[in-house]
Amino acid sequence: MIRSTVLVLALAIASTLAQSPIFGQCGGENWTGPTTCAAGSVCVVQNPFFFQCVPGTATTTPAPPTSTPSSPPTSTKTSATSTASVPAQTGFVKTSGTRFTLNGAKYTLFGSNAYWLPLMQYSTADINTAFTDIVNSGATTVRTWGFNEVTAPTTFGAYFHLWTGSTATVNTGATGLQALDAVIASAKAHGIRLIISLTNNWSDYGGMDVYTAQILGSGQPHDLFYTNPTIITAFKAYVQAVVTRYVNEPTILGWELANEPRCAGSNTVASANCTVATITTWASTISAFIKSIDPNHLVAIGDEGFFNEPGSHNFDFVYQGTLGIDFAANMQIPTIDFGTFHMYPGSWGEAQSTWPAWGSQWITDHATVMTSANKPVIVEEFGIPSSGQTAAARETIYAGWYQTVLNSSLTGDLIWQAGSQLSNGPTPDDGYMIFPTDPVYTLMQSHSAALKARG
């Protein structure tokens, strides 16, 4: 009798362990994990690489998902028309003048950055916790990384691009793009759209200098990334692998060519030949390439929005065109759909007492270009460190900047950056994180409502 009870219990436990949790993966190309879902959820195809357990029940008995993306499981075909709770993300975000649209209606872009989402190998439960916190802030949009270039497989986290000498391989496995698949699926389940950057100007998570060092040798000028034909071909190959994987995925709002492109990098200098025209030409080439392989998604540069106005603004360096970015010229590139700018007056050498006014002017100046170019513009990174000023002063500065966004009619904003308490502790905290317990989080909620109510 005891042995029978133990056997039944063991079988029940095994059955439970063989199921994916709600919002977990239940199939997709090369998937070898559980293909059945926990009670109260059903397996649904989100894309060829990621079948997901979503809340609801199927009207027929589920069949195990296959590993072939062209043959969706029977349960998926049934659940799409059953009681499964599948988020309605059926359209691609587009632009109309200075605004974003979705299925002909206004799309309000508001939210956070969360570069860490696909990189830390978080569990499904932790990714869902992070997105729940983000959604509760009023967010519609999250910006994250779609890159991590490495020269050896990492023992922790995900990497997407492995270099062996001058040869690069895209990692499509569980420690690679499948981690991005999971983030996209969770974003879809929570009604969030994603902006995904495709490389980094800085050395964090690989970036441009990995391309130059692996192809040309270490110590090369940073800006050869933008001009060397072999490097451009290698970058295009990576871009094509990622972009075509998700070409039909409406959860992705748009692609960004890079995070904060400049003539110089973290530890590499610019050549004497790098000018604002260097990066404008590169942005024209790469954005046109993306448009040629992906007609569905929007494209932006991901730059900091520096101006090329020598002598202006009391020679403030962000207006002088010395770093390789000409925001106004870049907004004229036909294959760039929307403009981006970042805002860190503290890191950029501005006195703390000037941050409120300086930031408001920076926002207003970009809104002016937005109007003249008749394209959306977002301040997609901005932040104030939590140390160095009182919480009340910090909140006041954020409130002033948010009000300037509203007053200037700037299209939208993404704060740097979202924070959550997960099962193993907080998400990576660089001093700018906005956790749900932060008073700024409440401010975000009210600003989100104001943006959505704006005509």
URZITA-V486497 format. One record per residue. N is the residue number from 1. BURIAL is b if it has 9 or more other ideal C-beta (glycine too) atoms within 8 Angstrom, else e. Layout:
N_BURIAL, N_BURIAL
This chain:
1_e, 2_e, 3_e, 4_e, 5_e, 6_e, 7_e, 8_e, 9_e, 10_e, 11_e, 12_e, 13_e, 14_e, 15_e, 16_e, 17_e, 18_e, 19_b, 20_b, 21_b, 22_b, 23_b, 24_b, 25_b, 26_b, 27_b, 28_b, 29_e, 30_b, 31_b, 32_e, 33_e, 34_e, 35_b, 36_b, 37_b, 38_b, 39_e, 40_e, 41_b, 42_b, 43_b, 44_b, 45_b, 46_b, 47_b, 48_e, 49_b, 50_b, 51_b, 52_b, 53_b, 54_b, 55_e, 56_b, 57_e, 58_b, 59_e, 60_e, 61_e, 62_b, 63_e, 64_e, 65_b, 66_e, 67_b, 68_e, 69_e, 70_e, 71_e, 72_b, 73_b, 74_e, 75_b, 76_b, 77_e, 78_b, 79_b, 80_b, 81_e, 82_b, 83_e, 84_b, 85_e, 86_b, 87_e, 88_e, 89_b, 90_e, 91_e, 92_e, 93_b, 94_e, 95_b, 96_e, 97_e, 98_b, 99_b, 100_b, 101_b, 102_b, 103_e, 104_e, 105_e, 106_e, 107_b, 108_b, 109_b, 110_b, 111_b, 112_b, 113_b, 114_b, 115_b, 116_e, 117_b, 118_b, 119_b, 120_b, 121_e, 122_e, 123_e, 124_b, 125_e, 126_b, 127_b, 128_b, 129_b, 130_b, 131_b, 132_b, 133_b, 134_b, 135_b, 136_e, 137_b, 138_b, 139_b, 140_b, 141_b, 142_b, 143_b, 144_b, 145_b, 146_b, 147_b, 148_b, 149_b, 150_b, 151_e, 152_e, 153_e, 154_b, 155_e, 156_e, 157_b, 158_b, 159_b, 160_b, 161_b, 162_b, 163_b, 164_e, 165_e, 166_e, 167_e, 168_b, 169_e, 170_b, 171_b, 172_e, 173_e, 174_e, 175_b, 176_b, 177_b, 178_b, 179_b, 180_b, 181_b, 182_b, 183_b, 184_b, 185_b, 186_b, 187_b, 188_b, 189_b, 190_b, 191_e, 192_b, 193_b, 194_b, 195_b, 196_b, 197_b, 198_b, 199_b, 200_b, 201_b, 202_b, 203_b, 204_e, 205_b, 206_b, 207_b, 208_b, 209_b, 210_b, 211_b, 212_b, 213_b, 214_b, 215_b, 216_b, 217_e, 218_e, 219_e, 220_b, 221_b, 222_b, 223_b, 224_b, 225_b, 226_b, 227_b, 228_b, 229_e, 230_e, 231_b, 232_b, 233_e, 234_b, 235_b, 236_b, 237_b, 238_b, 239_b, 240_b, 241_b, 242_b, 243_b, 244_b, 245_b, 246_b, 247_b, 248_e, 249_e, 250_b, 251_b, 252_b, 253_b, 254_b, 255_b, 256_b, 257_b, 258_b, 259_b, 260_b, 261_b, 262_b, 263_b, 264_b, 265_b, 266_e, 267_e, 268_b, 269_e, 270_b, 271_b, 272_e, 273_e, 274_b, 275_e, 276_b, 277_e, 278_b, 279_b, 280_b, 281_b, 282_b, 283_b, 284_b, 285_b, 286_b, 287_b, 288_b, 289_b, 290_b, 291_b, 292_e, 293_b, 294_b, 295_e, 296_e, 297_b, 298_b, 299_b, 300_b, 301_b, 302_b, 303_b, 304_b, 305_b, 306_b, 307_b, 308_b, 309_b, 310_e, 311_e, 312_b, 313_e, 314_e, 315_e, 316_e, 317_b, 318_b, 319_b, 320_b, 321_b, 322_e, 323_b, 324_b, 325_b, 326_b, 327_b, 328_b, 329_b, 330_b, 331_b, 332_e, 333_b, 334_e, 335_b, 336_b, 337_b, 338_b, 339_b, 340_b, 341_b, 342_b, 343_b, 344_b, 345_b, 346_b, 347_e, 348_e, 349_e, 350_b, 351_e, 352_e, 353_e, 354_b, 355_b, 356_b, 357_e, 358_b, 359_b, 360_b, 361_e, 362_b, 363_b, 364_b, 365_b, 366_b, 367_b, 368_e, 369_b, 370_b, 371_b, 372_e, 373_b, 374_e, 375_b, 376_b, 377_b, 378_b, 379_b, 380_b, 381_b, 382_b, 383_b, 384_b, 385_e, 386_e, 387_e, 388_e, 389_e, 390_e, 391_e, 392_e, 393_e, 394_b, 395_b, 396_b, 397_b, 398_b, 399_b, 400_b, 401_b, 402_b, 403_e, 404_b, 405_b, 406_b, 407_e, 408_b, 409_b, 410_b, 411_b, 412_b, 413_b, 414_b, 415_b, 416_b, 417_b, 418_b, 419_b, 420_b, 421_e, 422_b, 423_e, 424_e, 425_e, 426_b, 427_b, 428_e, 429_e, 430_e, 431_e, 432_b, 433_b, 434_b, 435_b, 436_e, 437_e, 438_b, 439_e, 440_b, 441_b, 442_e, 443_b, 444_b, 445_b, 446_e, 447_b, 448_b, 449_b, 450_b, 451_b, 452_b, 453_e, 454_e, 455_e
